């Protein structure tokens, strides 16, 4: 865990580690297969702390640990947990980058973690105070030397040895990689690849060959001379889908959509109700009668409103740290703005003007942010990710002139999450669930070969970490949670938002008890006149129930807007303005891309 190389080849990658340890440390156990929440792993085990320094997953993903971050730090008398156990905590996660960004590393000794995940090469460092994330070029070779043993001059010398060997070696195979790690360094026992500094010496060499077909770990114990080669006993990867299988999935998806009205196109669900909308329009003498419902929000929040302007209305203590970024902003300026604002990873990226979860993405690193920014053709928001596990949509309304507002519905959101059975791949688990099957194409685009991972029995993996119905979240009607205490809390917040009378608050929170006390919650989004009473999408509700709820809320919207127009002498939007608003919004939506 003190010297690491990464070597890409046409057949797979080699990730190799030389472990330098004190001579009094116990001998490690050779690599073996272990079960984890992310499926089966292969790794050697440290007998002193039961951790490890290098690991391999069934899908070919791999990771290795090095002591230290950037500099040779001063060791503390004691630490909360060994780095080898932290390594396993991070690597066992279905997304190691996400785990690194959220794991508590206070009172953990500095380390560097190199991770090959989903065909990308990541470098994660903990310097004892702050986390650092870097995406590296996985098509080029790399070498790392532990900051605790090698100074800058030694690191440069080792890099020269490595690159000279790499450029003169072809083809590269496991024996040549292991040979370099054992004999590289011109016999220098102080700074060579294998060292002997008295009490500190190289005890083993471990090399991972990572690919999706036949991942393998080779282990050479320099103390005993033993060589161990370990691979997974597993079934072959699923073959490419046949035309029949593709047709079968197409038919099944169509049947799911037809049989469950919650997946119908929006206009098909709302079509029969447009007559009621027209009746309200006639009474209000405006097809866009909603336009005075929320005077503080552009277009009352029906469509095409800017989220960045809405956040300005909300007291800062109620929503996450959020930064507006313009499309095409230079990477350097983007990084400087984040540093100035104090925004840290992970964070949520979403378009400033959006709809139904389009172009929403959880980002874990600067590299992912730069990729998102390069693909986005529209202005977008970066928002601190809130780690509260529960998320709800609370529909609120207040009749102008009345002293208090009310909650008309609450929807709970179950994120797209699969639970392992110890034998099925993530993709198979997705296919088993009708709701998730509809997201298969998007998940393949996001996760690639990672969907071939077999999760351990009972292990959960969250594939979409936010509550969007159009991205696979299941909506549950939790309106029974409406209480006087909760209503007072929500009303107290909403009355502080200028010109807001009608809409839905999407809230993440820790517990219902704390939410009802006004503690530990965050408004991640506020939607206005265009809000749906999304509790209607509970699979247990009929289409007739949904129509009833939609009409009830439209009547509230009509009543609030008419009263605001009368009391505040506001003019309702005319047809020309309304049609222009809708056209602009539809034109804008065409520029939003998949990221």
C-alpha positions in Angstrom: 0.0 0.0 0.0 3.0 2.2 -0.6 3.6 1.8 -4.3 0.8 1.5 -6.8 0.7 1.4 -10.6 -2.2 1.5 -13.0 -1.7 0.0 -16.5 -4.4 -0.1 -19.2 -4.4 -2.7 -21.9 -6.7 -3.7 -24.7 -7.9 -6.7 -22.6 -8.3 -5.0 -19.3 -6.4 -3.0 -16.6 -3.7 -4.0 -14.1 -3.8 -2.3 -10.7 -0.8 -3.4 -8.7 0.4 -2.6 -5.1 3.6 -3.2 -3.2 2.9 -3.3 0.5 5.6 -1.8 2.7 5.2 -2.6 6.4 6.9 -2.7 9.8 8.7 -6.0 10.3 6.8 -6.5 13.6 3.4 -6.4 11.9 1.6 -9.7 11.5 1.6 -11.5 8.2 -1.5 -10.8 6.1 -3.9 -13.5 5.0 -3.7 -14.2 1.2 -6.6 -13.1 -1.1 -10.0 -14.8 -0.6 -13.6 -14.2 -1.7 -15.9 -12.3 0.7 -19.5 -11.2 0.5 -20.4 -7.6 0.8 -23.3 -5.2 0.2 -22.1 -4.6 -3.4 -21.7 -8.3 -4.2 -18.7 -10.6 -3.9 -15.2 -9.2 -3.4 -11.7 -10.6 -3.5 -9.0 -9.1 -1.2 -6.2 -10.0 1.1 -6.8 -9.4 4.8 -4.7 -7.7 7.4 -4.7 -9.9 10.5 -4.0 -7.0 12.9 -7.1 -4.9 12.1 -9.1 -7.1 9.7 -9.0 -4.5 7.0 -7.4 -4.6 3.5 -5.5 -2.4 1.1 -6.5 -3.7 -2.3 -9.8 -5.2 -3.6 -11.5 -6.5 -6.7 -15.2 -6.8 -7.7 -16.9 -9.3 -9.9 -17.5 -6.7 -12.6 -13.8 -5.8 -12.9 -13.9 -2.7 -10.7 -10.9 -2.5 -8.4 -9.4 -0.2 -5.7 -6.1 0.2 -3.8 -5.1 2.1 -0.7 -2.0 4.1 -0.1 -0.8 5.6 3.2 -0.8 9.4 3.4 -2.3 12.0 1.1 0.0 14.8 -0.2 2.6 15.2 2.5 4.3 13.2 5.2 1.9 14.0 8.0 2.5 13.8 11.8 0.9 10.7 13.2 -1.5 11.1 16.1 -1.4 8.8 19.2 -4.6 7.2 18.2 -7.2 7.2 15.4 -10.9 6.3 15.4 -10.7 3.5 12.9 -8.0 1.8 10.7 -7.6 3.0 7.1 -7.9 -0.6 6.0 -11.4 -0.9 7.4 -12.3 2.5 5.9 -11.1 1.2 2.6 -13.5 -1.7 2.8 -16.3 0.6 3.9 -15.8 2.7 0.8 -15.1 -0.1 -1.7 -17.9 -2.3 -0.6 -20.4 0.4 -1.6 -22.1 0.0 -5.0 -20.7 3.5 -5.8 -17.3 4.0 -4.1 -17.2 7.7 -5.1 -20.5 8.4 -3.5 -19.4 6.5 -0.4 -16.2 8.6 -0.1 -18.1 11.8 -0.5 -20.4 11.0 2.4 -18.4 8.9 4.8 -17.3 10.5 8.1 -13.4 10.7 8.1 -12.9 12.8 11.2 -10.1 11.3 13.3 -9.0 9.0 10.4 -5.4 9.0 9.4 -4.7 10.6 5.9 -4.8 8.2 2.9 -5.0 8.1 -0.9 -7.5 5.8 -2.6 -7.2 4.8 -6.3 -10.5 3.4 -7.7 -11.2 2.0 -11.1 -15.0 2.2 -11.3 -17.3 1.8 -14.4 -14.2 2.2 -16.7 -13.2 5.4 -15.1 -10.1 6.0 -12.9 -10.5 8.1 -9.8 -8.1 9.4 -7.1 -9.6 10.2 -3.7 -7.4 11.8 -1.0 -8.1 12.5 2.7 -5.5 14.9 4.1 -6.8 14.8 7.7 -9.0 17.9 7.2 -10.5 17.8 3.7 -11.5 15.4 1.0 -10.0 15.7 -2.5 -11.4 14.1 -5.7 -9.7 13.8 -9.1 -10.8 12.0 -12.3 -7.7 10.6 -14.1 -7.1 9.5 -17.7 -7.8 5.8 -17.7 -6.2 5.3 -21.1 -2.7 6.2 -19.7 -0.4 4.5 -17.2 0.0 6.0 -13.7 2.2 5.5 -10.6 1.7 6.5 -7.0 4.3 6.5 -4.2 3.2 6.9 -0.6 3.8 10.4 0.8 4.8 8.9 4.2 7.8 7.1 2.7 9.0 8.9 -0.4 9.9 12.5 -0.9 9.4 14.5 -4.1 12.7 13.5 -5.6 12.2 9.8 -4.9 8.7 10.0 -6.4 10.1 11.5 -9.6 12.8 8.9 -9.9 10.3 6.1 -9.4 8.1 7.6 -12.1 11.0 7.7 -14.5 11.7 4.0 -13.8 8.1 3.1 -14.4 7.6 5.0 -17.6 10.9 3.7 -19.0 9.8 0.1 -18.3 6.3 0.7 -19.7 7.6 2.2 -23.0 10.0 -0.7 -23.5 7.6 -3.5 -22.6 5.2 -5.1 -25.1 3.0 -6.9 -24.8 2.2 -6.4 -21.1 1.1 -9.3 -19.0 0.8 -10.2 -15.4 4.2 -11.8 -15.1 5.9 -8.7 -16.5 3.9 -6.4 -14.2 4.8 -8.4 -11.2 8.4 -8.6 -12.3 8.6 -4.8 -12.5 7.1 -4.4 -9.0 9.7 -6.9 -7.7 12.9 -5.9 -9.5 12.3 -2.3 -10.6 14.4 0.4 -9.1 18.0 -0.7 -10.0 18.4 -2.6 -6.7 17.9 0.6 -4.6 16.8 -0.8 -1.2 15.8 2.6 0.1 13.7 4.0 -2.8 13.3 1.1 -5.2 10.1 -0.8 -5.8 11.1 -3.4 -3.1 12.7 -1.7 -0.1 14.4 -2.8 3.1 15.0 0.0 5.5 15.6 -2.0 8.6 12.3 -2.1 10.4 10.4 -1.2 7.3 10.4 -3.5 4.3 8.2 -4.6 1.3 6.2 -7.7 2.4 4.0 -8.5 -0.6 3.0 -7.6 -4.2 -0.6 -7.8 -5.2 -1.8 -7.3 -8.8 -5.4 -7.1 -10.0 -6.4 -7.8 -13.6 -9.7 -6.0 -14.0 -12.2 -6.7 -16.8 -15.8 -7.6 -17.0 -15.2 -11.1 -18.2 -12.6 -12.8 -16.0 -11.2 -10.5 -13.2 -8.3 -12.0 -11.3 -6.1 -11.2 -8.3 -2.4 -12.4 -8.1 -0.6 -12.3 -4.8 3.1 -12.8 -4.1 4.2 -13.0 -0.5 7.8 -11.9 -0.4 8.3 -13.3 3.1 7.3 -16.9 2.3 7.7 -16.9 -1.5 4.1 -18.1 -1.8 2.1 -17.2 -5.0 -1.7 -17.2 -4.9 -4.0 -16.6 -7.9 -7.7 -16.0 -7.0 -10.7 -15.5 -9.2 -14.4 -15.5 -8.9 -16.5 -18.6 -9.4 -19.4 -17.2 -11.2 -21.7 -17.7 -14.1 -21.0 -16.1 -17.4 -22.1 -12.6 -18.0 -25.5 -12.3 -19.6 -25.3 -12.6 -23.4 -26.4 -9.9 -25.7 -30.2 -9.6 -25.9 -31.7 -11.4 -28.8 -34.3 -9.8 -31.1 -36.9 -11.8 -29.3 -35.8 -10.7 -25.9 -35.8 -7.0 -27.0 -39.3 -7.4 -28.5 -40.5 -9.1 -25.3 -39.2 -6.2 -23.2 -40.8 -3.7 -25.5 -44.2 -5.5 -25.3 -43.9 -5.7 -21.5 -43.0 -2.0 -21.2 -46.0 -1.2 -23.3 -48.3 -3.4 -21.2 -47.0 -1.8 -18.0 -47.7 1.7 -19.3 -51.2 0.8 -20.6 -52.2 -1.0 -17.4 -51.1 1.7 -15.0 -52.5 5.2 -15.6 -49.7 6.8 -13.6 -47.4 6.1 -16.5 -49.7 7.6 -19.2 -48.7 10.7 -21.1 -49.7 13.9 -19.2 -52.2 15.1 -21.8 -54.0 11.7 -21.8 -54.5 11.9 -18.0 -55.5 15.6 -18.1 -57.4 15.5 -21.4 -60.9 14.9 -20.0 -60.4 17.7 -17.4 -59.6 20.4 -19.9 -63.4 21.1 -20.2 -63.3 22.0 -16.5 -60.3 24.3 -17.1 -62.2 26.0 -19.9 -65.2 26.5 -17.6 -62.9 28.2 -15.0 -61.3 30.3 -17.7 -64.7 31.5 -18.9 -65.6 32.5 -15.3 -62.3 34.3 -14.9 -62.3 35.7 -18.5 -58.8 34.5 -18.9 -57.5 31.1 -20.2 -54.5 31.7 -18.0 -56.5 32.5 -14.9 -53.8 31.2 -12.6 -51.4 34.1 -13.3 -52.2 36.0 -10.1 -52.0 33.0 -7.8 -48.4 33.6 -6.7 -47.6 37.3 -7.4 -44.0 36.8 -6.2 -43.1 34.2 -8.7 -42.7 34.6 -12.5 -45.8 33.3 -14.3 -47.0 32.3 -10.8 -44.8 29.2 -11.2 -46.9 27.6 -13.9 -44.1 26.9 -16.4 -40.8 28.5 -17.4 -40.1 30.1 -14.0 -36.5 30.3 -12.9 -35.7 28.3 -9.8 -32.9 30.7 -8.9 -35.4 33.5 -8.5 -37.7 31.4 -6.3 -34.8 30.5 -4.0 -34.2 34.2 -3.5 -37.7 34.5 -1.9 -37.1 31.6 0.6 -35.3 32.5 3.8 -31.8 30.9 3.5 -32.1 28.8 6.6 -34.8 26.7 4.9 -33.0 25.5 1.8 -29.6 24.0 0.9 -26.6 26.2 -0.3 -27.4 26.8 -4.0 -25.4 28.4 -6.8 -26.5 29.5 -10.2 -24.1 28.7 -13.1 -24.4 30.0 -16.6 -24.1 27.7 -19.6 -20.7 27.7 -21.1 -19.0 29.1 -18.0 -15.2 28.4 -18.1 -14.1 25.5 -15.8 -11.7 27.7 -13.8 -14.4 30.3 -13.1 -16.8 27.6 -12.1 -14.3 26.1 -9.6 -13.5 29.5 -8.2 -17.2 30.3 -7.7 -17.8 27.0 -5.9 -14.8 27.6 -3.6 -16.0 31.2 -2.8 -19.6 29.9 -2.1 -18.3 27.0 0.1 -20.1 24.4 -2.0 -18.7 20.9 -1.4 -19.3 17.5 -3.1 -21.6 15.7 -3.3 -24.1 18.2 -4.9 -27.2 18.1 -7.1 -27.0 19.7 -10.5 -30.3 20.7 -12.2 -31.4 23.2 -14.9 -32.5 26.6 -13.6 -35.7 26.1 -15.7 -36.7 22.5 -15.6 -39.5 20.0 -15.6 -40.1 16.4 -14.3 -36.5 15.6 -13.3 -34.9 16.3 -16.7 -31.1 16.9 -16.6 -31.0 16.3 -12.8 -27.8 14.6 -11.7 -26.0 13.8 -8.4 -22.3 14.9 -8.8 -19.5 13.5 -6.6 -16.4 15.3 -8.0 -15.0 18.3 -9.9 -14.5 16.0 -12.9 -18.2 15.0 -13.0 -19.2 18.6 -12.6 -17.0 19.7 -15.5 -18.5 16.9 -17.7 -22.0 18.0 -16.7 -21.2 21.7 -17.4 -19.7 20.9 -20.8 -22.9 19.0 -21.8 -25.4 21.4 -20.5 -26.7 23.9 -23.0 -28.8 25.8 -20.4 -28.1 27.6 -17.1 -28.1 25.3 -14.2 -28.1 25.2 -10.4 -25.6 23.5 -8.1 -27.2 22.6 -4.8 -25.6 21.0 -1.7 -26.8 17.4 -1.5 -28.9 16.9 1.6 -28.3 13.5 3.2 -31.6 13.2 5.0 -33.1 9.9 4.0 -36.8 10.9 3.8 -38.3 13.1 1.1 -41.9 14.3 0.7 -43.9 16.7 -1.4 -46.2 18.9 0.7 -48.9 20.7 -1.1 -49.7 24.0 0.5 -52.3 26.7 -0.2 -53.5 29.9 1.5 -56.6 31.8 0.6 -55.8 35.6 0.3 -57.2 37.5 3.3 -57.2 34.5 5.6 -54.9 34.3 8.6 -53.5 30.8 7.9 -52.8 28.3 5.2 -53.4 24.6 4.9 -51.9 21.4 3.6 -54.0 19.7 1.0 -51.9 16.6 0.5 -48.5 14.9 1.2 -46.6 12.5 -1.0 -43.8 10.2 0.1 -41.1 9.2 -2.3 -39.4 5.8 -2.5 -36.2 6.1 -4.5 -35.3 3.7 -7.2 -33.6 1.1 -5.1 -32.8 -2.6 -5.7 -32.2 -5.3 -3.0 -29.8 -8.1 -3.8 -30.5 -11.8 -3.6 -27.0 -13.0 -3.8 -27.3 -14.4 -7.3 -29.0 -11.9 -9.6 -27.3 -9.0 -11.3 -28.5 -5.4 -10.7 -29.9 -5.4 -14.3 -31.9 -8.5 -13.6 -33.3 -7.0 -10.4 -34.3 -3.9 -12.3 -36.1 -6.0 -15.0 -38.0 -7.9 -12.2 -39.7 -4.7 -11.1 -42.2 -3.2 -13.5 -41.6 0.4 -12.4 -37.9 0.1 -12.6 -38.0 -1.7 -16.0 -39.3 1.6 -17.5 -36.0 3.2 -16.4 -33.7 0.5 -17.8 -32.4 2.5 -20.8 -31.5 5.5 -18.6 -29.8 3.3 -16.1 -27.7 1.6 -18.8 -26.6 5.0 -20.0 -25.7 6.1 -16.4 -24.1 2.9 -15.0 -22.9 0.8 -17.9 -21.3 -2.5 -16.9 -21.9 -1.8 -13.2 -25.4 -3.2 -13.8 -23.8 -6.6 -14.1 -22.8 -6.5 -10.4 -24.4 -9.2 -8.2 -25.4 -7.7 -4.8 -25.2 -9.7 -1.7 -28.5 -11.0 -0.3 -30.3 -8.2 1.5 -27.9 -5.5 0.3 -29.5 -2.4 -1.1 -28.3 -0.1 -3.9 -29.9 3.2 -4.6 -29.7 3.8 -8.3 -31.6 7.1 -8.5 -31.0 9.1 -5.3 -33.8 11.7 -5.7 -37.6 11.5 -5.7 -38.6 12.0 -9.3 -41.6 10.0 -10.5 -40.3 10.2 -14.1 -37.0 8.7 -12.9 -38.5 5.6 -11.2 -39.4 6.9 -7.7 -42.6 5.4 -6.3 -45.0 7.9 -4.9 -47.0 7.1 -1.7 -49.9 9.1 -0.4 -49.0 10.2 3.1 -51.8 12.7 3.6 -52.7 10.9 6.8 -49.6 12.6 8.3 -51.3 16.0 8.1 -51.6 17.4 11.6 -52.2 20.7 13.1 -48.6 20.9 14.3 -47.2 20.1 10.9 -49.6 22.6 9.3 -48.4 25.3 11.6 -44.8 24.6 10.7 -45.3 24.7 7.0 -47.6 27.7 7.1 -45.0 29.5 9.2 -42.4 28.9 6.5 -44.6 29.7 3.6 -45.8 33.0 5.0 -42.2 34.1 5.0 -42.1 33.6 1.2 -43.3 36.9 -0.4 -46.2 36.4 -2.9 -46.5 32.6 -2.4 -50.0 31.2 -1.9 -50.3 28.0 -3.8 -47.8 25.2 -4.6 -45.8 22.2 -3.5 -42.7 22.1 -1.3 -40.3 19.2 -1.9 -38.7 18.6 1.5 -36.0 16.3 2.8 -36.0 15.7 6.5 -34.7 13.5 9.2 -37.9 12.3 11.0 -41.6 13.2 11.2 -41.2 14.1 14.8 -38.5 16.6 14.1 -40.3 18.0 11.0 -43.4 18.7 13.1 -41.2 20.6 15.5 -39.6 22.6 12.6 -36.2 20.9 13.0 -33.8 19.2 10.6 -35.5 19.7 7.3 -34.6 21.4 4.0 -36.7 22.6 1.1 -35.0 21.3 -1.9 -37.5 22.8 -4.3 -40.6 25.0 -4.4 -43.1 24.7 -7.2 -45.9 27.1 -7.9 -49.1 27.2 -10.0 -47.9 24.4 -12.2 -47.6 22.0 -9.3 -49.4 18.7 -9.4 -51.0 17.2 -6.2 -48.5 14.3 -6.7 -50.1 12.2 -4.0 -52.5 11.2 -6.8 -49.8 9.0 -8.3 -49.9 6.5 -5.4 -50.5 3.2 -7.2 -53.4 2.5 -4.9 -55.4 5.5 -6.2 -57.8 5.2 -9.2 -57.9 7.6 -12.1 -61.2 8.8 -10.9 -59.7 9.8 -7.6 -56.9 11.6 -9.4 -59.4 13.5 -11.5 -61.2 14.6 -8.4 -58.1 15.8 -6.7 -56.9 17.7 -9.8 -60.2 19.5 -10.1 -60.2 20.3 -6.4 -56.8 21.9 -6.7 -57.6 23.7 -9.9 -60.6 25.3 -8.1 -58.3 26.4 -5.3 -55.9 27.8 -7.9 -58.8 29.7 -9.5 -60.1 31.1 -6.2 -56.7 32.2 -5.0 -55.8 33.9 -8.3 -59.1 35.7 -8.6 -58.9 37.0 -5.0 -55.3 38.2 -5.5 -56.2 39.9 -8.7 -59.1 41.7 -7.0 -57.4 42.6 -3.8 -54.0 43.5 -5.3 -55.5 45.1 -8.5 -53.6 42.6 -10.7 -54.4 42.0 -14.3 -54.6 38.4 -15.4 -52.4 37.2 -18.2 -54.0 37.5 -21.7 -54.0 34.9 -24.4 -51.1 36.4 -26.4 -48.9 36.5 -23.3 -49.9 33.0 -22.2 -49.3 31.4 -25.6 -45.9 33.1 -25.8 -45.0 31.7 -22.3 -45.9 28.1 -23.4 -44.1 28.3 -26.7 -41.0 29.7 -25.1 -41.1 26.9 -22.5 -41.5 24.1 -25.1 -38.7 25.6 -27.2 -36.5 25.7 -24.1 -37.2 22.1 -23.2 -35.8 21.0 -26.5 -32.4 22.3 -25.5 -32.2 20.2 -22.3 -30.1 17.1 -22.8 -29.4 13.8 -21.1 -26.3 14.1 -18.9 
